[in-house]
Structure formats: structure tokens, C-alpha cells
């Protein structure tokens, strides 16, 4: 992607409110502008894939990533193409620190977040470009709910919406700080906490996509891990290899269809993700102890 012309964003749309939040589906490609600004921006990628043009370089972004962009840094988030075929959706939250300076709650951590972490970024010591947070599926709902609440308050402008926005922003900053600290602690220990969050997400992914062709390469890419590391974590947590666990899911789904439908067994094998009928029969008998035909006779 070529680097577009640079513009500058300096104003918040609401008078006397140094806060803004928008939800962008990138339906109007021509409206996107490569820009700088004099405020803090926290962008959360809530769906799809796209690109982040950041300080003259282009990087891929994907669902579950959170970015803290400091003032004066040129950047813009773009879909993969003008039709946004990979459904990139981002929340864009902008604010000035004084928006929460006057909040009547003793939360000294907020000073650290706004004065240190946000301005210098979470990974200021690192040379490589990276999202500030990569949230696994189990953590995403908390962040997404906060963004959605702020978006609704900001757009509805109902009674006390400014005060509610301040409280929600404080909660978001504290959650960011929590997830950052958890991630940092996890990277310094044996990884057991990370396994507890990661493996259920992997299993949920397998259960949702079992009918599709799934490779370890695809799974490791989805969860930003190497193949060998993911395989090791999965085996330690479940006692099974990824492929073996997937076969169990597929056979379980096949059992449901055998007992509840009149579909031909060959069709069922394809429907649950087995590309080879002979391999389906072999896997089914190994896991259940009977053939698919015998299983159906017992459960009709």
C-alpha cells in the first residue's frame, strides 16, 4: 500500500468535550485520511482484518488487537481493499488527559497510565512495531462492551453522559493496565496462565470451524504462535494433539447426525470435515469402537 498524503486532526467535534469515539466499518474508502493529531488515541480492532499505515510503514492488523497512538505520530487504519472484503471494523477513541483529571476518585494509577504508559506507549523500549495488546477471545468481551457503552453514550448524549464517559474511560484504562500487567507477568513465568486462556479459545475455534479444512499453520496464525509452541501447549493442556482433538470433535458431530438424521453416511463424513471417506471410517471406529453403520443401528 502506498503512503497517502498527510493531514492534521486537531479538533474534537463536541464543544468543551475533549473526547471522541467512533465505530468505523470502512464503507467509504475515500473518506480515510492518513493523519496526525495532538491527542491520545486508543484504537480497538473489533472485527476483520486490514492494515495500519503507521509512521510511514504498513502493517497487518486483525480482530482483538488494541493500539495506543501517541500525539504527533502519522497513521491511519485501512481495509485490505476498497470493498472491505475482510470486514475490518474498528473503534476509534480519542481524548486529552484533562478529560479525566478532575474525576473525584482516588485512582493514582490513572496518572501513570496517561502520563507514562499512554504517551510513551506500552512497549516504548521496543524497536519493532507491535500492537499494544493482543487480546485472546476470553478477554475481548470486556473491552468490546466498554467501547460499545462509550459509543452509545457519546452518540445519544443523554443526561449525565459526560460523567458516564469519564467513568467508562477510567474503567477502560484500568482494564488495559490489568491485561498488560497479566501479559507481562505471563511472559516471565511458565506460561500456565496463558495456557488457561489460550486453550479454551483454540477449542472454541475448532468447534466452530470443524467442518472446514483446518491446519496447524492456520490455527497458530490465528493465535499468533509458532506451530511447535501451540502444539506443545495444546498437548500439555488437553492430553491430545491438535489434529487428534479435531478428529474427536468431528466424530462427535457425526454421531449426532447419525442418530438424528437420515443423511447418507458418506454425506455425513463430508459434512463434518472428513475429506476421505475411508479415513472417516477408520477414525470413527478408533474413537467409538464401532463403525458408523453400527452406531446408527444402535441409535435409531
C-alpha positions as a printed Julia matrix, in Angstrom:
300×3 Matrix{Float64}:
   0.0     0.0    0.0
   1.42    3.4   -0.96
   1.66    6.08   1.72
  -1.11    8.69   1.25
  -0.9    12.43   1.81
  -0.68   13.54   5.44
  -3.31   15.7    7.16
  -3.64   17.0   10.7
  -6.6    16.45  13.06
  -6.82   18.98  15.88
 -10.45   19.48  16.91
 -12.96   17.4   18.87
 -16.48   17.55  17.36
 -18.34   18.39  20.6
 -17.7    21.77  22.21
 -15.84   21.66  25.56
 -15.57   17.87  25.41
 -12.01   16.62  24.75
 -13.3    13.14  23.98
 -14.46   11.32  20.88
 -15.36    7.76  19.98
 -16.42    6.39  16.6
 -17.13    2.97  15.17
 -15.85    2.61  11.62
 -16.94   -0.05   9.14
 -14.74    1.44   6.37
 -17.57    1.56   3.87
 -16.26    4.85   2.41
 -12.65    4.25   1.43
 -12.2     7.75   0.04
 -13.0     9.31   3.43
  -9.98    7.7    5.13
  -7.09   10.09   5.75
  -3.51    9.49   6.79
  -3.16   11.94   9.66
  -1.52   13.15  12.85
  -3.23   14.56  15.93
  -2.44   16.29  19.22
  -4.4    13.9   21.44
  -4.23   10.3   22.65
  -5.94    7.67  20.51
  -6.8     4.12  21.57
  -7.97    2.02  18.64
  -9.52   -1.43  19.08
  -9.95   -3.76  16.09
 -13.28   -5.43  16.9
 -13.67   -7.42  13.68
 -12.0    -8.45  10.44
  -8.57   -7.74   9.03
  -6.88   -4.74   7.48
  -3.77   -2.59   7.54
  -2.33    0.09   9.76
  -0.2     2.66   8.0
   1.96    3.87  10.89
   4.78    6.37  10.66
   5.45    5.59   7.01
   5.21    1.8    7.25
   2.31   -0.6    6.55
   1.43   -3.43   8.95
  -1.38   -6.03   9.02
  -4.0    -5.79  11.8
  -6.62   -8.28  12.91
  -9.5    -8.75  15.35
  -8.67   -8.47  19.05
  -5.74   -6.06  18.7
  -5.57   -2.77  20.58
  -3.33    0.14  19.56
  -2.32    3.22  21.53
  -1.29    6.02  19.17
   0.58    8.92  20.67
   0.19   12.53  19.58
   2.17   13.58  16.53
   2.52   10.08  15.01
   1.16    9.85  11.42
  -1.1     6.86  10.89
  -4.41    5.5    9.56
  -6.27    2.17   9.57
  -7.3     0.83   6.16
  -9.28   -2.2    4.94
  -7.49   -4.74   2.75
  -9.31   -3.37  -0.31
 -11.82   -0.67  -1.24
 -14.76   -3.07  -0.78
 -13.52   -4.05   2.69
 -13.91   -7.71   1.75
 -12.35   -8.82   5.06
 -14.84   -6.77   7.1
 -12.49   -4.53   9.06
 -14.31   -2.74  11.9
 -12.51   -0.53  14.42
 -13.44    1.58  17.43
 -11.52    4.84  17.43
 -11.33    6.52  20.86
  -9.61    9.89  21.26
  -9.2    12.05  24.35
  -7.0    14.54  26.19
  -5.73   13.65  29.69
  -7.56   16.59  31.26
 -10.85   14.89  30.44
 -10.33   12.62  33.47
  -8.05   14.87  35.56
 -10.96   16.24  37.57
 -12.65   12.94  38.34
 -13.37   12.7   42.08
 -11.93    9.22  42.55
  -8.57    8.4   44.07
  -7.07    6.34  41.26
  -3.35    7.2   41.12
  -2.84    4.52  38.51
  -4.65    6.78  36.02
  -1.83    9.3   36.31
   0.66    6.57  35.45
  -1.45    5.48  32.51
  -1.93    8.91  30.97
   1.46   10.44  31.82
   3.66    7.42  31.2
   2.02    4.44  29.52
  -0.14    6.26  27.02
   2.29    8.96  25.93
   5.29    6.66  25.72
   3.28    3.58  24.68
   3.3     0.26  26.48
   6.3    -1.01  24.55
   8.29    2.19  24.11
  11.57    0.37  24.69
  10.98   -1.95  21.74
  12.14   -1.08  18.27
   9.74   -3.37  16.42
   6.18   -2.36  15.67
   3.6    -4.34  17.64
   0.03   -3.97  18.89
  -0.02   -2.72  22.47
  -2.35   -5.58  23.37
  -3.37   -8.77  21.6
  -6.47   -9.96  23.38
  -7.46  -13.63  23.3
 -11.14  -14.37  22.86
 -11.79  -14.74  26.59
 -10.67  -11.13  27.22
 -12.29   -9.45  24.23
 -15.88   -9.17  25.53
 -14.85   -6.93  28.44
 -13.07   -4.47  26.16
 -15.72   -4.6   23.44
 -18.53   -3.96  25.92
 -16.73   -0.9   27.28
 -16.17    0.5   23.82
 -19.79   -0.12  22.86
 -21.1     1.54  26.06
 -18.95    4.6   25.43
 -20.03    4.73  21.8
 -23.72    4.64  22.76
 -23.28    7.29  25.48
 -21.34    9.55  23.13
 -23.83    9.28  20.27
 -27.01    9.52  22.39
 -25.76   12.4   24.6
 -28.35   11.61  27.22
 -28.44   13.04  30.76
 -25.06   12.84  32.55
 -23.38   11.3   29.51
 -20.14   13.25  30.05
 -19.75   11.91  33.58
 -20.56    8.38  32.46
 -17.99    8.67  29.66
 -15.34    9.69  32.2
 -16.1     6.68  34.39
 -16.14    4.28  31.45
 -12.86    5.67  30.12
 -11.26    5.19  33.53
 -12.5     1.6   33.56
 -11.09    1.02  30.09
  -7.68    2.38  31.11
  -7.65    0.18  34.2
  -8.6    -2.9   32.16
  -5.84   -2.11  29.65
  -3.4    -1.81  32.53
  -4.63   -5.12  34.0
  -4.33   -7.04  30.73
  -0.93   -5.51  30.07
   0.34   -6.5   33.52
  -1.1   -10.0   33.2
   0.56  -10.41  29.82
   3.87   -9.16  31.17
   3.73  -11.46  34.2
   2.79  -14.4   32.0
   5.75  -13.83  29.72
   8.01  -14.03  32.78
   6.62  -17.28  34.23
   5.97  -20.75  32.91
   3.05  -19.67  30.75
   0.4   -21.59  32.73
  -1.95  -18.6   32.99
  -1.67  -18.01  29.27
  -2.48  -21.66  28.61
  -5.67  -21.39  30.64
  -6.83  -18.51  28.42
  -5.48  -19.75  25.12
  -6.55  -23.39  25.02
 -10.3   -22.79  25.58
 -10.13  -20.26  22.75
  -8.42  -22.81  20.5
 -11.01  -25.45  21.35
 -13.84  -23.0   20.69
 -12.28  -22.19  17.31
 -12.05  -25.89  16.42
 -15.66  -26.5   17.44
 -16.84  -23.54  15.39
 -14.86  -24.43  12.26
 -14.63  -28.25  12.42
 -16.42  -28.65   9.06
 -13.71  -26.61   7.31
 -10.2   -27.68   6.43
  -8.11  -26.67   9.46
  -4.34  -26.85   9.57
  -1.97  -26.27  12.47
  -0.45  -23.46  10.39
  -3.84  -21.72  10.23
  -4.53  -22.25  13.93
  -1.12  -20.99  15.03
  -1.5   -17.95  12.79
  -4.91  -17.19  14.29
  -3.46  -17.18  17.8
  -0.11  -15.57  16.92
   2.03  -18.53  18.0
   4.54  -20.8   16.33
   3.29  -24.25  15.29
   5.6   -26.04  17.69
   4.7   -23.84  20.68
   0.95  -24.12  20.06
   1.2   -27.9   19.63
   3.15  -28.17  22.89
   0.7   -26.01  24.86
  -2.32  -27.84  23.45
  -0.88  -31.27  24.26
   0.0   -30.26  27.83
  -3.44  -28.77  28.47
  -5.66  -31.42  26.84
  -3.56  -34.56  26.57
  -4.26  -34.66  22.82
  -2.57  -33.29  19.74
  -4.48  -30.62  17.82
  -5.33  -32.94  14.91
  -6.39  -35.76  17.23
  -8.65  -33.42  19.2
 -10.19  -32.14  15.98
 -10.98  -35.7   14.88
 -12.81  -36.28  18.18
 -14.91  -33.15  17.58
 -15.76  -34.28  14.05
 -16.68  -37.8   15.14
 -18.85  -36.39  17.93
 -20.71  -34.24  15.38
 -21.03  -37.26  13.08
 -22.61  -39.24  15.93
 -25.22  -36.52  16.37
 -26.1   -36.6   12.68
 -26.18  -40.41  12.56
 -28.65  -40.5   15.45
 -30.88  -37.62  14.4
 -30.94  -37.62  10.57
 -31.32  -39.99   7.62
 -28.41  -38.5    5.73
 -26.15  -41.0    3.93
 -23.02  -41.79   5.91
 -20.82  -40.59   3.06
 -22.55  -37.22   3.15
 -22.2   -37.01   6.92
 -18.48  -37.68   6.68
 -18.08  -34.76   4.27
 -20.35  -32.52   6.32
 -18.26  -32.89   9.47
 -14.97  -32.16   7.68
 -13.58  -35.51   6.56
 -12.36  -35.3    3.01
 -11.62  -39.01   2.77
 -14.45  -41.5    3.49
 -12.07  -44.35   4.32
 -10.24  -42.16   6.82
 -13.61  -41.2    8.33
 -14.5   -44.87   8.85
 -11.11  -45.62  10.37
 -11.24  -42.61  12.72
 -14.86  -43.26  13.71
 -14.2   -46.88  14.74
 -10.98  -45.98  16.55
 -12.77  -43.36  18.67
 -16.17  -45.02  19.24
 -15.27  -48.69  18.99
 -17.9   -49.35  16.31
 -18.42  -48.44  12.67
 -20.67  -45.55  11.7
 -23.22  -48.04  10.3
 -23.27  -49.99  13.59
 -23.59  -46.77  15.57
 -26.61  -45.7   13.55
 -28.34  -49.08  14.0
 -27.95  -48.79  17.78
 -29.29  -45.24  18.0
 -32.19  -45.18  15.56
